[in-house]
Protein backbone atom coordinates (compact mmCIF):
# COMPACT_ATOMS: atom_id res chain seq x y z
CA UNK A 1 0.00 0.00 0.00
CA UNK A 2 1.43 3.35 -1.05
CA UNK A 3 0.06 6.90 -0.94
CA UNK A 4 0.35 7.05 -4.71
CA UNK A 5 -1.76 3.89 -5.20
CA UNK A 6 -4.39 5.19 -2.80
CA UNK A 7 -4.46 8.59 -4.52
CA UNK A 8 -4.83 6.91 -7.90
CA UNK A 9 -7.85 4.91 -6.67
CA UNK A 10 -9.38 8.05 -5.16
CA UNK A 11 -8.62 10.08 -8.29
CA UNK A 12 -6.69 12.70 -6.36
CA UNK A 13 -3.14 13.73 -5.59
CA UNK A 14 -1.20 12.41 -2.61
CA UNK A 15 -1.45 15.82 -0.90
CA UNK A 16 -4.86 15.19 0.78
CA UNK A 17 -3.59 11.85 2.09
CA UNK A 18 -0.52 13.40 3.66
CA UNK A 19 -2.64 16.28 4.99
CA UNK A 20 -4.83 13.82 6.89
CA UNK A 21 -2.00 11.45 7.86
CA UNK A 22 1.55 12.48 8.62
CA UNK A 23 2.92 9.32 7.05
CA UNK A 24 1.91 5.94 5.70
CA UNK A 25 2.42 4.26 9.09
CA UNK A 26 -0.33 6.46 10.59
CA UNK A 27 -2.64 5.57 7.71
CA UNK A 28 -1.93 1.84 8.06
CA UNK A 29 -2.55 2.02 11.80
CA UNK A 30 -5.88 3.81 11.25
CA UNK A 31 -6.93 1.25 8.64
CA UNK A 32 -5.98 -1.64 10.91
CA UNK A 33 -7.93 -0.09 13.82
CA UNK A 34 -10.99 0.30 11.60
CA UNK A 35 -10.62 -3.26 10.34
CA UNK A 36 -10.48 -4.55 13.93
CA UNK A 37 -13.58 -2.56 14.88
CA UNK A 38 -15.40 -3.87 11.83
CA UNK A 39 -14.33 -7.46 12.56
CA UNK A 40 -15.40 -7.31 16.21
CA UNK A 41 -18.73 -5.78 15.24
CA UNK A 42 -19.29 -8.40 12.55
CA UNK A 43 -18.30 -11.29 14.82
CA UNK A 44 -20.69 -10.07 17.53
CA UNK A 45 -23.67 -10.13 15.17
CA UNK A 46 -23.84 -13.94 15.16
CA UNK A 47 -26.34 -15.03 17.81
CA UNK A 48 -27.64 -18.45 18.69
CA UNK A 49 -29.43 -18.59 22.05
CA UNK A 50 -28.30 -22.19 22.55
CA UNK A 51 -24.62 -21.15 22.58
CA UNK A 52 -22.54 -19.33 25.16
CA UNK A 53 -21.43 -15.79 24.23
CA UNK A 54 -17.91 -17.13 23.62
CA UNK A 55 -19.14 -19.82 21.23
CA UNK A 56 -21.22 -17.23 19.37
CA UNK A 57 -18.18 -14.97 19.10
CA UNK A 58 -16.00 -17.82 17.86
CA UNK A 59 -18.63 -18.91 15.35
CA UNK A 60 -18.92 -15.26 14.32
CA UNK A 61 -15.19 -15.43 13.63
CA UNK A 62 -15.67 -18.52 11.47
CA UNK A 63 -18.36 -16.73 9.47
CA UNK A 64 -16.16 -13.64 9.22
CA UNK A 65 -13.28 -15.77 7.91
CA UNK A 66 -15.55 -17.05 5.15
CA UNK A 67 -17.32 -13.81 4.26
CA UNK A 68 -14.42 -11.35 4.64
CA UNK A 69 -11.53 -13.38 3.27
CA UNK A 70 -9.06 -10.54 2.63
CA UNK A 71 -9.84 -8.73 5.84
CA UNK A 72 -9.48 -11.94 7.87
CA UNK A 73 -6.07 -12.53 6.29
CA UNK A 74 -5.01 -8.96 7.03
CA UNK A 75 -6.08 -9.21 10.67
CA UNK A 76 -4.85 -12.71 11.47
CA UNK A 77 -2.32 -13.80 8.87
CA UNK A 78 -0.48 -10.69 7.68
CA UNK A 79 3.00 -9.53 8.56
CA UNK A 80 1.53 -6.17 9.58
CA UNK A 81 -0.33 -7.82 12.47
CA UNK A 82 2.94 -8.26 14.38
CA UNK A 83 3.95 -4.65 13.70
CA UNK A 84 0.56 -3.41 14.92
CA UNK A 85 0.61 -5.61 18.03
CA UNK A 86 4.05 -4.34 19.00
CA UNK A 87 2.35 -1.02 19.87
CA UNK A 88 -1.24 -2.04 20.66
CA UNK A 89 -3.16 -4.59 22.68
CA UNK A 90 -4.73 -7.45 20.79
CA UNK A 91 -8.36 -6.32 21.06
CA UNK A 92 -9.65 -9.15 18.88
CA UNK A 93 -8.01 -11.72 21.12
CA UNK A 94 -9.02 -10.00 24.36
CA UNK A 95 -12.70 -9.75 23.35
CA UNK A 96 -12.82 -13.48 22.77
CA UNK A 97 -10.79 -14.27 25.92
CA UNK A 98 -13.20 -12.31 28.13
CA UNK A 99 -16.12 -14.20 26.58
CA UNK A 100 -14.20 -17.49 26.98
CA UNK A 101 -13.90 -16.92 30.73
CA UNK A 102 -17.69 -16.70 30.91
CA UNK A 103 -18.24 -20.15 29.37
CA UNK A 104 -17.83 -21.92 32.66
CA UNK A 105 -17.78 -20.64 36.25
CA UNK A 106 -14.85 -22.96 36.94
CA UNK A 107 -12.67 -20.84 34.64
CA UNK A 108 -13.15 -17.92 37.04
CA UNK A 109 -11.52 -19.77 39.95
CA UNK A 110 -8.52 -21.41 38.33
CA UNK A 111 -5.15 -19.70 38.04
CA UNK A 112 -4.89 -17.07 35.31
CA UNK A 113 -2.02 -18.94 33.68
CA UNK A 114 -4.10 -22.14 33.42
CA UNK A 115 -7.08 -20.26 31.99
CA UNK A 116 -4.81 -18.49 29.46
CA UNK A 117 -3.22 -21.81 28.56
CA UNK A 118 -6.62 -23.40 27.91
CA UNK A 119 -7.66 -20.37 25.90
CA UNK A 120 -4.48 -20.44 23.81
CA UNK A 121 -5.10 -24.09 22.94
CA UNK A 122 -8.72 -23.59 21.93
CA UNK A 123 -7.86 -20.35 20.12
CA UNK A 124 -5.23 -22.19 18.09
CA UNK A 125 -7.84 -24.79 17.21
CA UNK A 126 -10.55 -22.34 16.10
CA UNK A 127 -8.07 -20.11 14.31
CA UNK A 128 -6.90 -23.17 12.40
CA UNK A 129 -10.50 -23.99 11.47
CA UNK A 130 -11.08 -20.35 10.47
CA UNK A 131 -7.95 -20.37 8.30
CA UNK A 132 -9.03 -23.61 6.64
CA UNK A 133 -12.42 -22.07 5.89
CA UNK A 134 -10.83 -18.82 4.72
CA UNK A 135 -8.47 -20.56 2.30
CA UNK A 136 -11.17 -22.98 1.05
CA UNK A 137 -9.35 -26.03 2.39
CA UNK A 138 -12.51 -26.99 4.28
CA UNK A 139 -16.20 -26.26 3.93
CA UNK A 140 -17.35 -27.10 7.44
CA UNK A 141 -20.84 -26.03 8.32
CA UNK A 142 -21.44 -24.19 11.59
CA UNK A 143 -23.03 -27.20 13.28
CA UNK A 144 -19.97 -29.35 12.64
CA UNK A 145 -17.59 -26.56 13.66
CA UNK A 146 -19.62 -26.06 16.85
CA UNK A 147 -19.41 -29.76 17.68
CA UNK A 148 -15.67 -29.79 17.05
CA UNK A 149 -15.08 -26.74 19.26
CA UNK A 150 -17.31 -28.07 22.06
CA UNK A 151 -15.50 -31.40 21.94
CA UNK A 152 -12.11 -29.66 22.12
CA UNK A 153 -13.29 -27.56 25.09
CA UNK A 154 -14.50 -30.67 26.92
CA UNK A 155 -11.21 -32.48 26.27
CA UNK A 156 -9.23 -29.49 27.53
CA UNK A 157 -11.49 -29.20 30.58
CA UNK A 158 -10.83 -32.85 31.46
CA UNK A 159 -7.10 -32.41 30.92
CA UNK A 160 -7.05 -29.33 33.17
CA UNK A 161 -9.10 -31.11 35.86
CA UNK A 162 -12.21 -28.96 35.42
CA UNK A 163 -14.33 -31.96 34.37
CA UNK A 164 -14.22 -35.68 34.83
PERAZI-V778901 format. One record per residue. SS is DSSP state (alpha for helix, beta for strand, coil for the rest). D_LAST is the distance of its C-alpha to the last C-alpha in Angstrom with 1 decimal. Layout:
BEGIN
ss-><SS;SS>
d_last-><D_LAST;D_LAST>
END
This chain:
BEGIN
ss-><coil;coil;alpha;alpha;alpha;alpha;alpha;alpha;alpha;alpha;coil;coil;coil;coil;alpha;alpha;alpha;alpha;alpha;alpha;coil;coil;coil;alpha;alpha;alpha;alpha;alpha;alpha;alpha;alpha;alpha;alpha;alpha;alpha;alpha;alpha;alpha;alpha;alpha;alpha;alpha;alpha;coil;coil;coil;coil;coil;coil;coil;coil;coil;alpha;alpha;alpha;alpha;alpha;alpha;alpha;alpha;alpha;alpha;alpha;alpha;alpha;alpha;alpha;coil;alpha;alpha;alpha;alpha;alpha;alpha;alpha;alpha;alpha;coil;alpha;alpha;alpha;alpha;alpha;alpha;alpha;coil;coil;coil;coil;coil;alpha;alpha;alpha;alpha;alpha;alpha;alpha;alpha;alpha;alpha;alpha;coil;coil;coil;coil;alpha;alpha;alpha;alpha;coil;coil;alpha;alpha;alpha;alpha;alpha;alpha;alpha;alpha;alpha;alpha;alpha;alpha;alpha;alpha;alpha;alpha;alpha;alpha;alpha;alpha;alpha;alpha;alpha;coil;coil;coil;coil;coil;coil;coil;alpha;alpha;alpha;alpha;alpha;alpha;alpha;alpha;alpha;alpha;alpha;alpha;alpha;alpha;alpha;alpha;alpha;alpha;coil;coil;coil;coil;coil>
d_last-><51.8;55.3;57.4;60.0;57.7;56.4;60.0;61.0;58.4;59.5;63.1;64.0;64.8;62.3;64.0;61.9;58.7;59.7;61.0;57.6;55.7;57.0;55.6;53.3;50.3;50.6;50.7;47.7;45.7;46.7;45.9;42.4;41.8;42.9;40.8;37.7;38.7;39.3;36.0;34.0;36.0;35.6;31.8;31.6;33.6;30.9;29.4;27.2;26.2;23.0;21.7;20.7;23.7;22.0;21.5;25.1;26.3;24.7;26.1;29.3;29.3;29.0;31.9;33.8;33.5;35.1;37.7;38.8;38.7;41.2;39.8;36.2;37.6;39.6;36.7;34.1;36.0;39.4;40.9;41.9;38.3;38.3;41.7;40.7;37.5;39.6;41.2;38.7;35.2;32.9;32.9;31.3;28.3;28.2;28.4;25.3;23.4;24.3;23.1;19.8;19.2;19.7;17.0;14.4;15.5;12.9;14.9;17.9;16.9;15.8;18.7;20.8;20.7;17.0;17.2;20.3;18.8;16.0;18.9;21.2;18.9;18.5;22.2;23.3;21.7;23.3;26.5;26.7;26.4;29.0;31.3;31.1;32.0;34.7;36.3;36.2;34.2;31.8;32.4;28.9;29.0;26.9;24.8;23.8;23.3;21.1;18.9;18.8;18.0;15.2;13.6;14.2;12.7;9.4;9.6;10.8;8.2;5.6;8.8;9.7;6.9;7.0;3.7;0.0>
END
